[in-house]
Amino acid sequence: MSKVTPQKIIHKVVDETVDTIIDTIDEVLVDYMYEYGDYEESDNKFFDEKEEMFHSVITELYNRINK
């Protein structure tokens, strides 16, 4: 049996936390896009704009964290 090291636990916690944050950002972004945007369905325009907005959100988070 392999021993679970503190480093493995830290890596697992960080990885799971990042996955959760990304999933949450994606869900909230989609909710806001439908609430404030002019979207009736998820089409190519929607997905293209979602990718652009997602990138903008991550950039803004990075900037705020590194102030």
Buried (B, 14 or more C-beta within 10 A) or exposed (E): EEEEEEEEEEEEEEEEEEEEEEEEBEEEBBEEBBEEBEBEEEEEEBEEEBEEBBEEBEEEEEEEEEE
